[in-house]
Amino acid sequence: MVNPKCIEKEAPVAKVESKLERENGKGRQIGIMGGTFNPVHIAHLVAAEQAMTKLRLDEVWFIPDNIPPHKNAPLTSAKDRATMLDLATRDNPKFRVKLLELFRGGISYTVDKADLDYDILHINTIYPDSISMIKQARENNKKIIYHAHSTEEDFKNSFMFSNTFAGLYKKWLVYLYNSADVIITPTPYSKNLLESYDLNKEIYAISNGVDVAQFNPTSKQINEFTQQFHISEEDKLVISVGWLFERKGFDTFVEVAREMPHVKFMWFGDVRLSNPTSKIKKLLKELPKNLILPGYVSGDIIKGAYGRADVFFFPSREETEGIVVLEALACKTQILLRDIPAFDPWMQDQVNCYKEKTNQDFIDYINKIINHELPSTVEEGYKVAKERDLLLIGKQLKEVYEKVESL
């Protein structure tokens, strides 16, 4: 299967083998599992088995990183990690170990920008380095899809000076989005916004999606969360997730919490990286005692928070979709939203969520929800999440890819 000595091959040989691997893979359904595998363990193998079964894959390729960009260099040598992978996977004939990244050397990235062995460039970022990728794709007759997550509207009222630069930001977005053959954006609302930009491109509304299987809080995750933050069974808990922006409604969240001292409020989001405005900075200095700011958390803790919360309160003033809303729906958390156009028509008041506009209405509805005076909408909300499961979103994306290929 793998001879770890091949790590020492010269780079030209590695490039030839890399190309052969790609050619041999055509026509088969292949899953890729990347990582440092430092060391490989049973969870890697179980996840690969589950993916192979659920997605009906012909093979799963394990591709160890050389040096990951987000970590220090692995303590275990590349040769030893390759040997461990060989031993761990050799009993499954559908598992294959590929040492392409070890051949390549240096830092391992998801994308090799010099590799033109693709049909469609799908751009998700709006940073300057996207321009070089787009130019290279155009020069080589590749099709381009731009995933338009950003708008001028959701740039405003965010961080310090965002309003000052909003006009220039819109011009930059128009320039980038016009470089594409087609545009994908998360909701009908964001599609309508982009159409008002006079882009003259076909625009598809496809949700960002949510991994419903992952956002399914277990009792263990809920217990870990409650223990870490000292949440008792008697506590009524309201949570939200996001940057500490006015646009996200952080100011509203604080004001509502101040009026409800009998309820615990938690806002999950990185304070420093939010680059808060003067208004938010002032609020941060005068937080009510019942409001906790845990910072950014992920994994089991945030899933436990969704699972334990009595209310997911999201008072955002502007969104293109709101991925955290999808996460809360998948976790079957009762949702209270600010009534804004981004949530129409897919989030329906009193059907799969509750919607309100004023602080007093938010307070009234939170009280009614925690006192069980309103019908639960979580089951209908869960249906919304299932309709946006990543497997279904993948099929929608595939349809767009096929249309773009035929252009």
N, C-alpha and C positions, 0 to 999 in steps of 0.2 A: 504493500500500500504506500508507505512512505519510507524513504531512506534518508535519515537526518543528515547524512553526509552531503546530500545534494544542496544543502544550504550554502555550501562553500563554492557552488558553481559560479562561473563568471556571469556578469550581467547580460551580455548578448544571448547566452544560452537561456537565461531566465526569461528574456523577452520572447524568444521563440516558443518556449514552453507555455508562456502565458497566452499567446495567440492560439496555440493548439488547443488549450483548455477551452477557450471561448468557442472555437469552431466545433469541438466535440460536444459542447453543451447544447448546440442548436437543436430544436425539435423536442427537447425534453423539459420537464418541469423540475427546476432545480432551486432549492432553497439555500441561502447563504447564511452561515452563522459566523460572525466575526468576533474577535476579542483577543485579549492577551493570553487567555487560558493559562493563568499563572496561579494555581494549576488548573487544568481541566477537572471538573467535578461532576457529580451525578446530575445536578440540575441542568447543566449544559445538555447532557444526553437525553434527559426526559423532555426538555423543551424542544429539542430537535425531533424526537419521536412524535410528539404531539403535533408539531407543525407539519411533519411529513404525512401523518394520518389525516389531519383536518383539511389540509390544502391539496392532498393527493399528489404529493411530490414524488418524482422518480428517485431523486437523490437529495441529500443534504451535504453541502460542502462546508467543512470547517476551515476557516482561513485565519490563522493566527497573525496578529499585528507584529510588526517589527518593533517600532516605538510608538505608542499611542500619543496623540497630540495633547490629550487632557490629563496625562499622568506622567510620573517620572518613569525612566527606563525600567523595565521589569527586572526584578532581582534574579530571576531564573534565566539562564541563557536561552537563546532561540533554539539551539540544538536540543536542549533538554525538554523544552516545551513541545517541540515537534515530536520527540520520542514519546512523551506522555500522551499526546493526542493519538499517535499511532496505536499505542497499547489500549487506550480507552475505546477506540472506535472500530478496531479490527474485527470484532464479532458481528458487526452489522454490515452486510454487504452493500447497503444503500448509503452508508456513511463514507465520505471520502475526505481526505486531508489535502489541502492545497497550500503550498508554501510560496504563493506568488508574492505576498508582501515581504516575506523574509528574503526572497530573491532580490526584491527591489531595493531593500535597505532604507535607511533614513526613517523619517516619520511616516506613519501609515494614515492616510486620509480616506474618507469614503469615496471621493472622486479623484481620479487622476486627470488633471486638466489638460494634459498633453495627449490623452487617449481619445481618438476620434471614432472609436468603434461603437457608435450609437446612431440611432435614427432621429431621436427627438431630444432636444434640450429643454428640460422642465425647470424653470427658474423660480425659486421661492423667495429670494432675498432682493433687497433694493439698494444694496451697497455698491460702491464704485467698482469692486472687482467683478460684479455681474456683467459690466460692460465688455470686459475683455473676453469673457466666455461667449457672450452674444455675438461679438465681432468674429470670433473664431468659428462659431457655428455657421454664421452667414457666409463666410469665405469658403466653407466646405459644404455648402448647400444642405445644411441640416434644418429641419423644422424646429420652430421655437414656440413653447407654451409659457406664458407668464402667469404665475399664481398670484393674483392681486389680493393680498391680505390687507393692504394698507390703503388708506384714503386720506385726503386732506381733513375730512371731518373727524376721523378718529385720531388725527395727529394734534388737533387743537385741544387746549385745556388739559394737557397731559403733564409735561414736565416744565421746568423753568425755561422761558423764552420760546416755548413751542408755538404760541400764537404769533410771535414776531416773524418766525420763519415759515409759517404755514403756506403762504402764497408761493414761495420758492419751492417748498416741498412738493406742492401740487404739480408745478412745472416739471420737476424731476420725475415724478411718478408718470406723468403723461409721456415724457420722453422715453422712459423705460418700457412702459406698457405698449407703446406704439412700435417697439422693436419686435414684438411677437407676431406670430401668425394668428393665434387665438389666445384668449384670456379666460382663465378660470377664477371664480371668486366665490366666497362661501354661501351667500344667501341672495334671494331675489332683491332684497333691499340694497345690498352692496352692488349688485348688477345694475340697478337703476341709477345709483350714484355714478358709477363708471360710465354709463351711457350718456350722462349729462356732461362728461368731460370731452365729448366729441372724439372718441378714440378711433372710430370707424373700423373696429375689429369685432369679430364674433365673440360674444361673451357667454360663458356657460356658468350657471349657478350650481355648484356642487359643494356640499358641506365639507368642513374640515374632517368631520367624522370623529368617532370615539371608539376605543377598544372596550367593548361592553364586557368581555370576559375578564379584562384586567381590573376595571372599575366595578368591582363586586366585593364590597368590604366583608371581611371575615370577622368573627368574634374576637379572634386573636389580635387583629389589626385595631379593632375598636378598643379593646382592653389596653393595648400598648399606648394608644393615644390618650385615653382617659387617665392612665397612670402617670404619663409624662407631664400632663398639664393639670393634674389634680382635679379632674372633673368628676363630681359625685353623681350618683344615680338621680338625686333630687334636682340637680342643676338643670335649668332650661338653657339651651345653648343655641346661639345664632352665629353662623359663620359666613365669611365671604373670602374670595381668593382673587388676587390681582395686584397690579402696581398701585401704589398709593397716589393716585391721580384724582384731581377734581373730575376729570372726564369719567373715571370709573365710579364716581360717587362716594369716594372715601369720606369726604366731608359730611355727606348725608348719613353715612354709617355711624360716624362719631356722634353726630347730633342725636340720632335715634337712640343710640346706646346710652347717652347721657340722660335721656328721658325715661329710661327703663332700667333703673339700678337693680331690680330684682332678677334680671336676666343677664347671663354671661354672653359677651360678644367676643369673637375672635376674627381678626383679619390676617390672612396669610399672604405675605408678599415682602419682598426685599425693600427695606426702608431706604438704605443708602443709594442703591441703584435706581430707585424711583426718581432721584434728583428732584425732590419736592419743591413746589412753589412756595412763596412766602405764606400763603394762606394755610397750606398743609403743614408747613413748619410750625406755625403758631398752634395749630390743632395738636400736633405731636407733643408740644410742651404742656398741654392742658387736657390730656386724655382722662376720661372718667375711669374710676377704679375698676369698673366691671368690664373694661375693654382690654383684651390681651393682644399684643402684636408679636407672634412667634417668629416673624421673619419668613424667609422662604423655606418651605419643607417639601419633600417629595416622598414617593414610595409608600410604604405602609402607613406612615403617620398621616399623610393627607387623605388617604383612603379611609383610615379610621375616623378622621374628622368628619368626612362626608357621611360615614355610616352612623356616627353618634349624634350629629346635629339635629336639632328639632326643626330648624329652618335654614335654608340656604338663601340669604338675602343679598341680591345683586342689584344695587341701585345705579348701575352704570347709565350714563347719559348718551353714550354713543358707542356702537360696536359694529363690526362687520358680521360677526356671528356670536362670539363668546364661547370659547372652547370649554371654559370652566362650567358653563351652564350644561353643556353636554355631559361633562363628567358627573355633575350632581344628578342629572336625570338618570344616568346609568347606575348610580349608587342608590337610587330610589330615595333621594332626599327631597323633602317638601320645599318647593321653590316659590320665592316671592321676588318679582322683578319690578323694576321701573318700567312703566308702559312707554316704550320707545319703538319707532318704526322697524328697527333691526330685528325685532322679535315677531314681526308679522310676516306671513300668516301662520308660521309653524308653531309658535307658542300661543296657546289660546287661553285667555283668562277664564278661570273657574272650570277648565277642562283638564289641562295638563300642567297648570301653574296658577298662581295668583299674580295680578298686576295692579299696581297703584302708582300715584304720581307725587303725592305730598307727604311730608314727614309725618303728619298726624295720621294719615291713612296707613302709612307703613307701620306705625306704632299700633294702631287699632288691629291691623291684620296679623301682626306678630302675636299679639295677645290672644286673638281668636284661635290662631293655629296652635299655639302651645297649650291652650286650654281645651283643645279638641272641640271647638265650636264651629268649625268649618269642615266640610268633607275633604278627605285626602285626595290629592291629584297625582300621587306618586305612580300608580299603575299606568295611568294614561301617559304620564311623563316618561316612564320606562319604555313605552312603545315608540316614543319619539327617538329615544336613544338607539333602540334596536333598528329603526329605519335608517339610522346614520352610523351603523356599525362599520368598522373599517373594511370588512370583507365586501360589503355592498358598495361602499364608496370606491373601492378598488375596481369594481366592475364598471362603475360610471366613468371613472378615469380612463379605463381601457377603451371604452366606446369613443371617448374624445380623442385618444391617441390614434385610434384606427381612422377616424375622420381626418385628423391632421396629416397622417401618412399619405392619404389619398389626394391631398391638395396639390 
